[in-house]
Every structure is written in structure tokens, then in C-alpha cells.
Amino acid sequence: MTRLISPFGNHQLWTEMIHANAFARGHIHKDPRKLAQHVPLRELNDFGPGIVVQIGSSSPDDAYEAVRQLVKLGVRNINLNCGCPSRNVQMGSFGAVLMKTPQTTANIVDAMCLAARGSSCRISVKCRIGVDEHDSVEFLQRFISAIVERTRHVDESSIGIILHARKAWLQGLSPKENRTIPELNYERVYEMLRAFKTTSFIVNGGIDSVESVAKHLDTADGVMMGRKIQEDPWFLSKLDHHIYGISTEKLPRPLDVLQQYVRFADQMHNDHGSRYSVLGRPLFAFFQGRKGRALRANLTQAIAKAKTPRSTRQESRYSAPFSEIVLETVKKANAEHMYCRSSQRETLPMATSQSSGKQMTACA
């Protein structure tokens, strides 16, 4: 859906992390229906440069095979996650815990670069500015230097580093707490930019306004935003207007985006068996305020109600197309929203194009 909200190619969209084992041992690339749940196969031809597939791995061999298969599929950007602090990820010896073993990480990245050699695929690493008690400038420099030195056989500018400007605590904090409790230190990111002048750096963490995006872009090569876009996908429209100069007349309208998305979702279900619960998730933040809450509640209930028993794998597990369920749910949310406005005499937020400030309600 974010691609429909911002169709101008100004932003890269990242997948959730998928373990390299899924390719090296699970052979997920041989099962298009399963692979499509993790990698946006339908968009690779048209939006390949704007899609980043993120993998997790503790094995150079597994990472090599994952990149080899992803390159065959047409993926142009692959990232190694060295920042996830979850306990399950730690137990697999990947994610943020890799920062404690720079040479192992460098070997994994080198294997990824070798697998991508001869293609247009770029390799990057996403990490924190530190982990546990290892939070000095010297520690971070050694980690990045190990990667840069190990991959000198490729163009240095092709290795990108995405730095989350917080360190990770592997014990005592949950993944959610690790996104907010450790203090932000953007200056540490900028120190790395000055120390590794030929390496591309993207800054991540706590960036949630047009002003902060513009400020970081004055120094860094890019800005990464996660939760902000997940909670307010229409913020992309605001960035397109204020950062990239897209006129308000060219910005997609909510109604058009909604109609295109439900058609896309129907095809994803028909072609790849995508579950309605997964397809419905991007819509939970489509509207804001009371109307958004009404849509989330009604859509969750409608999807559950539409489930039907099925006797074979080929049969649909739902009694109605996804598009039909969504559009009926939007009608209901609109009706509840208007009822609340008239009965409580409140001015409630509606679906808004953040860049134009105009109210535009998506109605079926």
C-alpha cells in the first residue's frame, strides 16, 4: 500500500527480516506462494531498485545462498540485519549480537558481496551504534572497519551502512523498549560519516517529522523511518511534497489508493493464497482517529466472520472477496463516524492527505 501512496520512486521499502536458512535449507525460493509472503515478487520488475530485502544469518554459506537466490529473482538491494535485539534472534546468533563478533559479520557480508558479484544488487548492513556495554566510538569504528576492509574487493561505495542511533541492550529490555529507552546519539552516526568518507550511511531512529528528515539529509546519505510510516503511511505523501517537491495535485487520493490496494489484495490472495488477516494489516493505519479505530475493529471482525472451512488446498477459505469485505467495512466505518459526529458534535479526524491538508474521505 505504501507504494500506492508514494508511487514516485522517492523511497525504498524494506521487507521484514527473513532468515537465510529459508533459502539455504528450506528452499523457499522453490515455493512462490510461500516466498510471496516475505518478498514482494510482483513488484520486483517495476520497483526493483526501491525494494530492500532484509536477511538474518550467522553463516557465510547460508547468506551466500540466500543472496544468490534473491539475485536470481531480481532483487536489487539486500541488507544484513545486525540490529535486532530479540531473544529468539540472539539464540540464533544473528541480529544485534553479531556486533560483538566483527570478523564473523565481515565474513558474512563478504559472502553476500561475492554472491551478488556481476549483478546490479547492492549489499548493506543495518546495525546499532553499540551493544550492551560496548558503546564506544572505537568499538563502532572497529565493527564498520572490519566490514569495509573485508569487502575491499568490491567498490567501497557499494557497501551501505544503516545506523540506528541507539545502542542495543540484549538483556533487560524487550525489542520494543530497545526502540525507545536507549538514548539517541546522532552525533555518533555523524562521526562514522566523517571516519568512512567513501561509505554510504543512512541514519535511523526517532525521526518523525519533515524537519528532522531534512536536517539529517543535509549530512547523511539517507534517512530510515520504520514505526512512523507503519503508524501513519500518509506521512510518505507529506515527504513527497515537502522534501521532493511533488505538487499536491499529483499526490494520490485516499479513495484511489484504497481501490487499487483492494484489487491488488484480491490478486495476492488468488495467486499466492495470502491470508486476509495479513492483507488487512496495512489498512489499520489508513485512517486516523475514531474512524481508524472503527475500521480496525470492524475489519478484524468481518475477516473472522468470512472464514469458512475448506476441504482442499485449492478452495478459498473465505466466503467473499477481500475487496468486498473491505469496502463494506469502510461504509460501516463511515456511517459510525458520521453518527458520532452528529450525536457528540465533535470534529473528528478523517483520512487526510498530509501534504495538502485537505480532508478526503474514502467511501465505497
C-alpha positions as CSV (number, residue, x, y, z in Angstrom):
1,M,0.0,0.0,0.0
2,T,2.9,2.4,0.7
3,R,3.9,2.1,-2.9
4,L,0.4,3.3,-4.0
5,I,0.6,6.2,-1.5
6,S,4.0,7.2,-2.9
7,P,4.4,6.0,-6.5
8,F,7.2,8.4,-7.4
9,G,10.3,6.2,-6.6
10,N,11.5,8.6,-3.8
11,H,11.6,6.0,-1.1
12,Q,12.9,2.5,-0.6
13,L,10.6,0.0,1.0
14,W,12.0,-2.8,3.2
15,T,10.7,-6.3,3.8
16,E,10.7,-7.9,7.3
17,M,13.8,-9.9,8.1
18,I,13.8,-13.4,6.7
19,H,16.4,-16.0,7.8
20,A,19.0,-17.1,5.2
21,N,18.2,-20.7,6.2
22,A,14.9,-20.3,4.5
23,F,16.8,-20.3,1.2
24,A,19.8,-22.4,2.0
25,R,18.0,-25.2,3.7
26,G,14.2,-24.5,3.4
27,H,14.4,-23.8,-0.3
28,I,11.7,-21.2,0.0
29,H,12.6,-19.8,-3.5
30,K,11.1,-23.0,-4.9
31,D,7.7,-22.2,-3.4
32,P,6.4,-19.0,-5.0
33,R,3.2,-18.9,-2.8
34,K,5.3,-19.1,0.4
35,L,8.0,-16.8,-0.8
36,A,5.4,-14.1,-1.8
37,Q,4.5,-13.8,1.9
38,H,8.0,-12.4,2.5
39,V,9.3,-10.9,-0.7
40,P,7.1,-8.7,-3.0
41,L,7.7,-10.7,-6.1
42,R,5.0,-8.9,-8.2
43,E,6.8,-5.5,-7.7
44,L,10.4,-6.6,-8.5
45,N,10.1,-5.8,-12.2
46,D,8.7,-2.3,-11.8
47,F,10.1,-1.2,-8.5
48,G,13.2,-3.4,-8.0
49,P,15.6,-0.5,-7.0
50,G,13.1,0.6,-4.4
51,I,12.8,-2.7,-2.6
52,V,15.2,-3.9,0.1
53,V,15.1,-7.5,1.2
54,Q,16.5,-7.9,4.7
55,I,18.0,-11.2,5.8
56,G,19.4,-12.6,9.1
57,S,22.2,-15.0,9.2
58,S,25.2,-16.2,11.3
59,S,26.6,-18.3,8.5
60,P,28.5,-17.0,5.4
61,D,27.5,-20.1,3.4
62,D,23.8,-19.6,4.2
63,A,24.0,-15.9,3.5
64,Y,25.7,-16.6,0.2
65,E,23.0,-19.0,-0.9
66,A,20.2,-16.6,0.2
67,V,21.7,-13.7,-1.8
68,R,22.4,-15.9,-4.8
69,Q,18.7,-17.0,-5.0
70,L,17.4,-13.4,-4.3
71,V,19.6,-12.0,-7.1
72,K,18.1,-14.6,-9.5
73,L,14.7,-13.4,-8.5
74,G,15.7,-9.8,-9.5
75,V,16.2,-8.3,-6.0
76,R,18.5,-5.2,-6.3
77,N,19.1,-4.5,-2.6
78,I,19.8,-6.9,0.2
79,N,20.5,-6.0,3.8
80,L,22.1,-8.0,6.6
81,N,20.3,-7.3,10.0
82,C,22.8,-6.7,12.8
83,G,20.5,-4.7,14.9
84,C,17.6,-6.9,16.1
85,P,17.9,-7.5,19.9
86,S,15.1,-10.1,20.3
87,R,15.9,-13.1,22.4
88,N,15.0,-15.6,19.7
89,V,17.3,-13.8,17.3
90,Q,20.1,-13.9,19.9
91,M,19.7,-17.6,20.3
92,G,20.3,-18.0,16.6
93,S,23.5,-15.9,16.9
94,F,22.4,-13.3,14.4
95,G,20.9,-9.8,14.7
96,A,22.5,-7.3,17.1
97,V,24.6,-10.0,18.8
98,L,26.7,-10.1,15.6
99,M,28.1,-6.7,16.5
100,K,30.2,-8.5,19.2
101,T,32.0,-10.5,16.5
102,P,33.1,-8.1,13.8
103,Q,35.1,-10.6,11.8
104,T,32.2,-13.1,11.6
105,T,30.0,-10.3,10.4
106,A,32.6,-9.2,7.9
107,N,32.8,-12.7,6.6
108,I,29.1,-12.9,6.2
109,V,28.9,-9.6,4.3
110,D,31.9,-10.6,2.1
111,A,30.0,-13.8,1.2
112,M,26.9,-11.7,0.3
113,C,29.0,-9.5,-1.9
114,L,30.5,-12.5,-3.7
115,A,27.1,-13.9,-4.3
116,A,26.0,-10.5,-5.8
117,R,29.1,-10.0,-7.9
118,G,28.3,-9.3,-11.6
119,S,24.8,-8.2,-10.8
120,S,23.3,-4.8,-10.0
121,C,22.4,-5.8,-6.5
122,R,23.8,-3.7,-3.6
123,I,24.6,-5.1,-0.2
124,S,24.2,-3.2,3.1
125,V,24.3,-3.7,6.8
126,K,21.9,-2.4,9.4
127,C,23.3,-2.1,12.9
128,R,23.2,-0.1,16.2
129,I,25.8,2.3,17.4
130,G,26.7,-0.1,20.1
131,V,25.6,-3.2,22.0
132,D,25.4,-3.7,25.8
133,E,28.5,-2.2,27.4
134,H,30.3,-1.9,24.0
135,D,29.2,1.6,23.1
136,S,32.5,3.5,22.5
137,V,33.4,5.3,19.3
138,E,36.3,2.8,18.9
139,F,34.0,-0.2,19.2
140,L,31.8,1.1,16.4
141,Q,34.7,2.1,14.2
142,R,36.2,-1.4,14.6
143,F,32.9,-3.0,13.6
144,I,32.5,-0.9,10.5
145,S,36.2,-1.1,9.6
146,A,36.1,-4.9,9.7
147,I,33.3,-4.9,7.1
148,V,34.9,-2.2,4.9
149,E,38.3,-3.9,4.9
150,R,36.9,-7.4,4.3
151,T,34.9,-6.2,1.3
152,R,37.6,-4.1,-0.4
153,H,37.4,-6.4,-3.5
154,V,34.2,-4.6,-4.3
155,D,33.6,-0.9,-4.8
156,E,33.5,0.5,-1.3
157,S,30.7,2.9,-2.2
158,S,28.5,-0.2,-2.9
159,I,28.5,-1.2,0.8
160,G,25.9,0.7,2.7
161,I,25.6,1.1,6.5
162,I,22.3,1.9,8.1
163,L,23.0,3.1,11.6
164,H,20.3,3.1,14.3
165,A,21.4,5.9,16.5
166,R,20.7,3.9,19.7
167,K,22.7,1.1,21.2
168,A,21.0,-2.2,21.9
169,W,20.6,-3.9,25.3
170,L,20.5,-7.6,24.8
171,Q,19.4,-8.3,28.4
172,G,16.8,-6.5,30.4
173,L,15.0,-4.7,27.6
174,S,12.4,-6.0,25.1
175,P,12.7,-5.3,21.4
176,K,10.0,-2.6,21.8
177,E,11.9,-1.0,24.7
178,N,15.1,-1.1,22.7
179,R,13.4,1.2,20.2
180,T,12.8,3.9,22.7
181,I,14.8,3.6,26.0
182,P,18.4,3.7,24.9
183,E,19.3,7.4,24.3
184,L,19.6,8.7,20.7
185,N,23.1,9.7,19.7
186,Y,23.0,11.1,16.2
187,E,26.5,12.7,16.7
188,R,27.9,9.2,16.9
189,V,26.4,8.5,13.4
190,Y,28.0,11.6,12.0
191,E,31.4,10.6,13.5
192,M,31.2,7.5,11.4
193,L,30.3,9.5,8.3
194,R,33.5,11.6,8.8
195,A,35.6,8.5,9.5
196,F,34.4,6.5,6.5
197,K,34.1,9.0,3.8
198,T,33.6,6.6,0.9
199,T,30.9,4.5,2.6
200,S,27.2,5.3,2.3
201,F,25.4,6.0,5.6
202,I,21.7,6.1,6.3
203,V,20.6,7.3,9.8
204,N,17.8,5.6,11.6
205,G,16.0,6.1,14.9
206,G,13.5,8.6,16.4
207,I,13.0,10.5,13.1
208,D,9.3,11.5,12.9
209,S,9.0,15.0,11.2
210,V,9.7,16.6,7.9
211,E,12.0,19.0,9.6
212,S,14.1,16.2,11.2
213,V,14.3,14.4,7.8
214,A,15.5,17.5,6.1
215,K,18.1,18.1,8.8
216,H,19.6,14.6,8.6
217,L,19.6,14.7,4.8
218,D,21.9,17.7,4.9
219,T,24.6,15.3,6.3
220,A,23.7,11.7,5.8
221,D,23.1,9.8,2.5
222,G,19.6,8.9,3.6
223,V,17.1,8.5,6.4
224,M,15.3,5.4,7.5
225,M,11.9,5.5,9.1
226,G,10.0,2.5,10.5
227,R,7.3,2.9,13.1
228,K,6.4,6.4,11.9
229,I,5.4,5.1,8.4
230,Q,3.7,2.0,9.9
231,E,1.6,4.2,12.1
232,D,1.0,6.9,9.6
233,P,1.6,5.8,6.0
234,W,0.3,9.1,4.6
235,F,3.5,10.7,6.0
236,L,5.2,9.5,2.8
237,S,2.9,11.8,0.9
238,K,4.0,14.7,3.1
239,L,7.6,13.9,2.4
240,D,7.0,13.6,-1.3
241,H,5.6,17.2,-1.2
242,H,7.9,18.9,1.2
243,I,11.2,17.1,0.5
244,Y,10.9,16.1,-3.1
245,G,8.7,18.9,-4.4
246,I,5.8,16.8,-5.7
247,S,2.8,19.1,-6.3
248,T,-0.3,18.5,-4.2
249,E,-2.3,17.9,-7.4
250,K,-0.1,14.9,-8.3
251,L,-0.3,13.3,-4.9
252,P,-2.6,10.1,-4.9
253,R,-6.0,10.5,-3.3
254,P,-7.0,8.1,-0.4
255,L,-10.0,6.8,-2.4
256,D,-7.9,5.9,-5.4
257,V,-5.3,4.2,-3.2
258,L,-7.9,2.2,-1.4
259,Q,-9.5,1.0,-4.6
260,Q,-6.1,0.0,-6.1
261,Y,-5.0,-1.7,-2.9
262,V,-8.0,-4.0,-2.5
263,R,-7.7,-5.0,-6.2
264,F,-4.0,-5.9,-5.5
265,A,-5.0,-7.8,-2.4
266,D,-7.6,-9.9,-4.3
267,Q,-4.9,-10.9,-6.7
268,M,-2.4,-11.7,-4.0
269,H,-4.9,-14.0,-2.4
270,N,-5.9,-15.6,-5.6
271,D,-2.3,-16.1,-6.9
272,H,-0.4,-16.7,-3.6
273,G,-3.0,-17.6,-1.0
274,S,-2.2,-14.6,1.1
275,R,-4.4,-14.5,4.3
276,Y,-6.9,-11.8,4.7
277,S,-5.6,-11.0,8.2
278,V,-2.2,-10.2,6.6
279,L,-3.7,-8.2,3.7
280,G,-5.8,-6.2,6.1
281,R,-2.9,-5.1,8.3
282,P,-1.8,-2.2,6.1
283,L,-5.3,-0.8,6.2
284,F,-5.2,-0.4,10.0
285,A,-3.4,2.9,9.8
286,F,-5.1,4.1,6.6
287,F,-7.5,6.3,8.6
288,Q,-6.7,8.2,11.8
289,G,-8.7,8.9,15.0
290,R,-12.1,7.4,15.7
291,K,-12.7,6.4,12.1
292,G,-9.5,4.5,12.1
293,R,-10.4,2.6,15.3
294,A,-13.8,1.8,13.9
295,L,-12.3,0.4,10.7
296,R,-9.7,-1.7,12.6
297,A,-12.4,-3.2,14.8
298,N,-14.9,-3.8,12.0
299,L,-12.4,-5.2,9.5
300,T,-11.0,-7.7,12.1
301,Q,-14.5,-8.9,12.9
302,A,-15.5,-9.1,9.2
303,I,-12.5,-11.1,8.3
304,A,-13.1,-13.5,11.1
305,K,-16.7,-13.9,10.2
306,A,-15.8,-14.5,6.5
307,K,-13.7,-17.5,7.3
308,T,-15.1,-20.8,6.1
309,P,-14.0,-24.5,6.5
310,R,-12.3,-25.8,3.4
311,S,-11.7,-29.4,2.4
312,T,-8.9,-28.9,-0.1
313,R,-5.9,-26.6,-0.5
314,Q,-7.4,-25.2,-3.7
315,E,-10.6,-24.0,-2.1
316,S,-10.9,-20.4,-0.8
317,R,-11.1,-20.2,2.9
318,Y,-13.3,-17.1,2.8
319,S,-16.9,-16.6,1.8
320,A,-16.3,-13.3,0.0
321,P,-13.5,-11.5,-1.9
322,F,-11.2,-9.3,0.3
323,S,-12.2,-6.2,-1.7
324,E,-15.9,-6.7,-1.0
325,I,-15.2,-7.1,2.7
326,V,-13.1,-4.0,2.9
327,L,-15.4,-1.7,1.0
328,E,-18.4,-2.8,3.1
329,T,-16.3,-2.3,6.2
330,V,-15.3,1.2,5.1
331,K,-19.0,2.0,4.5
332,K,-19.8,0.9,8.0
333,A,-16.9,2.9,9.5
334,N,-18.1,6.0,7.6
335,A,-21.6,5.5,8.9
336,E,-20.3,5.1,12.5
337,H,-18.0,8.1,12.1
338,M,-20.8,10.4,10.8
339,Y,-23.1,9.2,13.6
340,C,-20.5,10.1,16.3
341,R,-20.0,13.5,14.7
342,S,-23.7,14.3,14.7
343,S,-24.5,12.8,18.2
344,Q,-21.5,14.1,20.0
345,R,-20.9,17.2,17.9
346,E,-17.2,16.5,17.7
347,T,-14.8,17.4,14.9
348,L,-13.1,14.0,14.2
349,P,-10.1,13.4,12.0
350,M,-10.7,11.8,8.7
351,A,-8.4,10.3,6.1
352,T,-6.2,13.2,5.1
353,S,-3.5,13.8,2.5
354,Q,-0.9,15.0,5.0
355,S,0.8,17.2,2.4
356,S,-2.3,19.1,1.2
357,G,-4.2,19.4,4.5
358,K,-7.5,18.7,2.6
359,Q,-10.0,16.3,4.1
360,M,-10.7,13.4,1.7
361,T,-13.0,10.6,2.9
362,A,-12.6,7.2,1.3
363,C,-16.1,6.0,0.7
364,A,-17.3,3.0,-1.3
